[in-house]
Amino acid sequence: MKLLANLAYLVKYLLIGCVVGFGVLFFIPNSPMGFNWNEAKSAWDFYKKTSQAEHSNSLFNSPEASYSQAIEKAGSSVVSVRTFRQGRARPATDGRKGDMLVDVSVGVGSGVIFNHDGYIVTNYHVIARSLRVEIHFPDGRKEYAKLVGVDPQNDIAVLKVNIKTPKVAELGTSAKVKTGDVVMAIGTPFGLFQNSVTLGIVSAIDHGPYYPKIQTDATINYGNSGGALINSNGQVIGISRSKFSVSKNDETGISFGVPIDVVKDVFDDIKKHGRVIRNWLGINTVQLNQARHQNLNPGVNFGIGLFIVDIEPGSPSAEAGLNIEDLLIRFDNHLIKGPVEFKKLFLATPIGKEVEIEVIRDKKPMTMKLKLRERPVK
């Protein structure tokens, strides 16, 4: 019995010694059996960080899920535009024979303040055929505006008021806009003289080739045209342009805006020259699809060149000898790989420069000279 008691006593203290030994090894840094406290701390920090991020991204739990700062930043630079147009003439109703009364129709739209010198950008269709234009500022002031210049093709007009304008819009860059980005439309719908906001995303980006646009599901109501499309940082990335509706009641539809990079170029030209200065080629082109390319077999790789489908009479292209169904493959010694690249190349060419162009006509390459000039003002 004593032997068994001594054996039990020995086993007991051996077990205690093992537990203590393992415990010591577990807490000793750099021990082969030690616990890696640095990894544990990193894992815990990562857990807290991701948990906070998930919480802050929750639309239901986060008080920060708001675009109020962006709207406050951009909203004071958006103005209401009211236009007055001559309407129909009608006979006087007070018995005076031969007298005519002229109706005056009132239109509404929005605009964006571009600088402190009183320049405001809106849509061309907002102010077209107007007798006078009034600008209503968010602070309650009202000023008459004069027309500086227009660009009907991009639906842009530049106005000017004779006061120092209060808040100027912060302009972003539309080149960085991507499908799926959050976008907001700020304007004064129905001539309410008070800004309102609609929220959506960028549905698609149409890069051109000549008149690009941003498509969004943010609603652009009547009176919002000419207002600001802003990103979540409050930067203006486009000018609201129009809404295309698929129902008679205007219940559903898609909205469009002019990219701000285009608007900047138009604004600079109009401010400097009173109009947009554009090179003029006088052709309409398309890029061949694969089936059409195989059928024509022009002798160049698929994707090279632009197929000419129309030529304006009296244009530089007509004078150079280009024909409909020519395949334009080189311009000023640059290979043409698509409409977007060709647009950039063409717009960067100085007005008045004579360039060499190469086309394929009836499967035979031809070169000719073409002298660019400014598009005539209509």
C-alpha positions in Angstrom: 0.0 0.0 0.0 2.8 2.4 0.9 4.4 1.6 -2.6 1.2 2.5 -4.3 0.9 5.7 -2.3 4.4 6.8 -3.2 3.8 6.0 -6.9 0.6 8.0 -6.9 2.5 10.9 -5.1 5.2 10.8 -7.8 2.7 10.7 -10.7 0.9 13.6 -9.2 3.9 15.9 -9.0 5.1 14.7 -12.4 1.8 15.9 -13.9 2.1 19.2 -12.0 5.6 19.7 -13.3 4.6 19.0 -16.9 1.7 21.5 -16.7 4.0 24.1 -15.2 6.7 23.4 -17.7 4.3 23.6 -20.7 2.9 26.8 -19.2 6.3 28.4 -18.9 7.2 27.4 -22.5 3.9 28.7 -23.8 4.5 32.2 -22.4 8.2 32.5 -23.2 8.8 34.6 -26.3 10.4 32.8 -29.3 9.9 29.4 -27.6 9.2 26.6 -30.1 6.0 25.9 -28.1 5.3 29.5 -27.3 2.2 31.4 -28.2 2.8 34.0 -31.0 1.5 37.2 -29.3 2.3 39.4 -32.3 0.1 37.4 -34.7 -2.7 37.3 -32.1 -2.5 41.1 -31.8 -2.5 41.5 -35.6 -5.5 39.2 -36.0 -7.4 41.1 -33.3 -6.6 44.5 -34.9 -7.7 43.2 -38.3 -10.9 41.9 -36.8 -11.7 45.3 -35.2 -10.8 47.2 -38.4 -13.0 45.0 -40.7 -15.8 45.0 -38.2 -15.8 48.8 -38.1 -15.7 49.0 -41.9 -18.6 46.7 -42.2 -20.5 48.7 -39.7 -19.7 52.0 -41.3 -20.8 50.7 -44.7 -24.2 49.6 -43.5 -26.9 51.8 -44.9 -29.1 50.9 -41.9 -26.7 51.2 -39.0 -24.3 54.0 -40.0 -25.1 57.7 -39.4 -22.5 58.5 -42.0 -24.4 57.0 -44.9 -25.3 60.4 -46.2 -24.3 62.7 -49.2 -25.3 65.9 -47.4 -21.7 67.2 -47.4 -21.3 66.7 -51.1 -24.7 68.4 -51.7 -23.9 71.3 -49.4 -20.6 71.8 -51.2 -22.0 71.9 -54.7 -25.6 73.1 -54.1 -24.8 76.8 -53.7 -23.1 76.9 -57.1 -26.3 75.8 -58.9 -28.7 78.5 -60.0 -32.2 78.7 -61.4 -32.6 80.0 -65.0 -35.8 81.6 -66.1 -36.3 82.5 -69.8 -38.9 84.6 -71.6 -39.8 83.9 -75.2 -42.1 85.6 -77.6 -45.2 83.5 -78.1 -48.2 83.7 -80.4 -49.9 86.9 -81.4 -53.7 87.1 -80.8 -56.4 89.7 -81.2 -57.1 92.0 -78.3 -60.1 91.1 -76.3 -61.2 94.6 -75.1 -62.9 95.6 -78.4 -60.0 97.5 -80.0 -60.0 96.5 -83.6 -56.8 95.6 -85.2 -54.8 95.6 -82.0 -52.8 92.4 -81.3 -51.5 91.1 -78.0 -48.3 89.0 -78.0 -48.1 86.1 -75.5 -44.8 85.6 -73.6 -44.0 82.1 -72.7 -41.8 81.4 -69.7 -39.3 78.6 -69.6 -37.3 77.2 -66.7 -34.0 75.5 -66.3 -30.9 75.4 -64.1 -27.3 76.5 -64.4 -23.8 76.1 -62.8 -21.6 79.0 -61.7 -18.2 78.5 -63.4 -16.2 81.4 -62.0 -16.4 84.5 -59.8 -16.6 86.8 -62.8 -20.2 85.9 -63.4 -19.9 83.2 -66.0 -22.7 80.5 -65.8 -23.1 77.4 -67.9 -26.5 75.9 -68.8 -28.0 74.0 -71.7 -28.5 75.6 -75.1 -32.0 74.3 -75.3 -32.9 76.1 -72.1 -32.1 79.6 -73.4 -32.7 79.1 -77.2 -34.9 81.8 -78.8 -35.2 83.7 -75.5 -35.9 87.4 -75.4 -34.3 87.7 -72.0 -32.8 85.4 -69.3 -33.1 85.8 -65.5 -30.7 84.1 -63.0 -32.1 83.3 -59.6 -29.3 82.6 -57.0 -29.8 80.4 -54.0 -29.3 83.4 -51.7 -32.4 85.0 -53.2 -30.8 87.5 -55.6 -32.0 87.9 -59.1 -29.9 89.2 -62.0 -30.4 89.5 -65.8 -27.9 87.6 -67.9 -26.4 88.2 -71.3 -25.6 85.4 -73.7 -21.9 85.0 -74.3 -22.0 82.0 -76.8 -23.5 78.7 -77.5 -22.6 75.2 -78.7 -25.8 73.6 -80.0 -24.0 70.3 -80.9 -23.1 69.7 -77.2 -26.2 71.5 -75.9 -24.1 74.1 -74.0 -24.7 77.8 -73.5 -22.5 80.3 -71.6 -24.2 83.2 -69.8 -22.8 86.1 -67.8 -24.2 88.3 -65.1 -22.7 91.7 -64.1 -21.9 90.8 -60.4 -19.3 88.8 -58.6 -20.9 85.4 -58.3 -20.9 83.9 -54.8 -20.0 80.2 -54.8 -18.2 78.6 -57.7 -18.5 75.0 -58.6 -15.6 72.6 -58.0 -15.1 70.9 -61.3 -14.0 67.2 -61.4 -12.9 65.2 -64.4 -15.3 63.0 -66.3 -12.4 61.0 -67.7 -12.3 59.2 -64.3 -16.0 58.5 -64.1 -16.9 54.8 -64.3 -20.1 52.9 -64.7 -21.6 52.2 -61.3 -20.3 55.4 -59.7 -22.7 57.3 -57.4 -24.0 60.4 -59.1 -26.5 63.1 -58.0 -28.4 65.7 -60.1 -28.9 69.1 -58.5 -31.2 71.6 -60.1 -34.4 73.6 -59.7 -37.2 71.5 -61.1 -40.4 73.2 -62.4 -38.9 76.7 -61.6 -39.2 76.4 -57.8 -36.1 78.6 -57.3 -34.9 76.1 -54.7 -32.4 73.3 -55.4 -33.5 69.7 -55.1 -31.5 66.5 -55.5 -32.0 63.1 -57.1 -29.7 60.2 -56.6 -28.6 57.4 -58.9 -25.5 55.8 -60.5 -23.7 56.2 -63.7 -25.6 53.7 -65.9 -23.3 53.9 -69.0 -20.6 56.2 -70.5 -20.8 57.0 -74.2 -17.3 58.2 -75.3 -18.3 59.5 -78.6 -16.7 59.6 -81.1 -17.7 63.2 -81.3 -20.4 64.1 -78.8 -20.0 61.9 -75.7 -22.5 61.7 -72.8 -23.0 60.3 -69.4 -26.1 58.1 -68.9 -27.6 58.0 -65.4 -30.7 56.8 -63.6 -30.7 59.9 -61.4 -34.0 61.6 -62.5 -33.6 64.9 -64.4 -37.0 66.5 -64.2 -38.3 69.5 -66.2 -36.3 72.5 -65.0 -33.2 70.4 -64.0 -31.7 70.8 -67.4 -28.4 72.7 -67.2 -27.9 71.8 -63.6 -25.0 69.9 -62.0 -24.2 66.2 -62.1 -22.0 65.7 -59.1 -20.0 62.8 -57.6 -20.0 61.7 -53.9 -17.2 64.3 -53.2 -19.4 67.2 -54.4 -17.4 67.7 -57.6 -19.3 68.5 -60.8 -18.6 65.7 -63.4 -21.3 66.7 -65.9 -24.0 69.1 -66.9 -27.5 67.6 -66.8 -28.9 67.6 -70.3 -32.1 65.6 -71.0 -34.4 62.8 -70.1 -35.5 60.2 -72.6 -38.9 58.8 -71.6 -40.4 55.6 -72.9 -43.9 56.4 -71.7 -46.4 59.1 -72.6 -46.8 60.0 -68.9 -43.0 60.5 -68.5 -43.1 57.9 -65.7 -39.9 56.0 -66.7 -36.9 57.0 -68.7 -33.2 57.5 -68.7 -31.2 60.7 -68.2 -28.1 62.1 -69.8 -25.5 64.7 -69.1 -22.6 66.3 -70.9 -19.2 65.2 -69.5 -17.5 68.1 -67.7 -14.3 67.6 -69.6 -16.2 68.5 -72.8 -17.9 71.4 -71.1 -14.6 72.8 -69.9 -13.3 72.9 -73.5 -16.5 74.4 -74.8 -16.5 77.1 -72.0 -12.9 78.1 -72.7 -13.5 78.5 -76.4 -16.7 80.5 -75.9 -15.2 82.7 -73.2 -12.2 83.4 -75.5 -13.8 83.6 -79.0 -17.5 83.8 -78.4 -18.0 80.5 -80.2 -16.5 77.0 -80.3 -13.6 76.7 -82.7 -13.7 73.4 -84.5 -11.8 71.8 -87.3 -13.9 70.8 -90.2 -13.5 67.6 -92.2 -17.1 67.2 -93.5 -17.3 63.4 -93.4 -19.3 60.9 -91.4 -17.6 57.6 -90.7 -18.3 54.2 -89.2 -16.0 51.4 -88.1 -16.6 48.2 -90.1 -17.9 45.2 -88.3 -16.1 41.9 -89.0 -18.6 40.6 -91.5 -18.5 43.8 -93.6 -14.7 43.8 -93.4 -14.4 40.2 -94.7 -16.8 41.0 -97.5 -14.9 44.1 -98.6 -11.5 42.5 -98.0 -9.7 45.9 -98.1 -6.2 44.5 -97.5 -5.7 45.8 -94.0 -6.3 44.1 -90.6 -9.7 44.1 -89.1 -10.1 47.2 -86.8 -7.9 49.5 -88.9 -9.5 52.5 -90.6 -12.9 54.2 -90.8 -15.4 53.7 -93.5 -16.8 56.9 -95.1 -20.6 56.9 -95.3 -21.3 60.6 -96.0 -19.4 63.7 -97.3 -20.6 67.3 -96.9 -20.6 69.3 -100.2 -17.9 72.0 -100.2 -16.1 70.5 -97.2 -12.3 70.0 -97.0 -12.9 66.3 -97.6 -14.9 66.9 -100.7 -12.3 69.3 -102.0 -9.5 66.7 -101.3 -11.3 64.1 -103.5 -12.6 61.7 -100.9 -15.5 59.5 -101.9 -18.2 57.7 -100.0 -17.1 54.0 -99.3 -13.5 55.0 -99.1 -11.7 53.4 -96.1 -9.7 56.1 -94.4 -6.6 54.4 -92.9 -4.1 57.2 -92.3 -4.3 60.8 -91.2 -1.2 63.0 -91.1 1.0 59.9 -91.1 -0.9 58.3 -88.1 -2.6 54.9 -88.5 -6.3 55.1 -87.7 -7.3 52.4 -85.2 -10.7 53.6 -84.1 -13.1 56.6 -83.9 -12.0 57.7 -80.4 -8.3 57.8 -81.4 -9.1 59.5 -84.7 -11.2 62.2 -82.8 -8.3 63.0 -80.5 -5.9 63.1 -83.5 -8.2 65.3 -85.6 -9.0 67.8 -82.8 -5.3 68.2 -82.0 -4.5 69.2 -85.6 -4.1 73.0 -86.0 -6.7 74.7 -88.2 -5.2 75.6 -91.5 -2.7 72.7 -91.6 -2.5 70.7 -94.8 -2.2 67.0 -94.0 -1.6 63.9 -96.0 -4.3 61.2 -95.8 -4.4 57.7 -97.1 -7.5 55.7 -98.1 -8.3 52.4 -99.7 -10.6 52.7 -102.7 -11.6 49.6 -104.6 -8.9 47.6 -102.7 -6.2 50.1 -103.9 -4.3 52.5 -101.6 -4.4 56.2 -102.5 -2.9 59.3 -100.9 -4.1 62.8 -101.2 -3.7 66.2 -99.5 -6.4 67.8 -97.3 -6.3 71.3 -95.8 -8.3 71.7 -92.6 -10.3 74.9 -91.9 -12.8 76.0 -89.3 -16.4 74.8 -89.6 -18.6 77.6 -91.0 -20.8 79.3 -88.5 -24.4 78.6 -89.3 
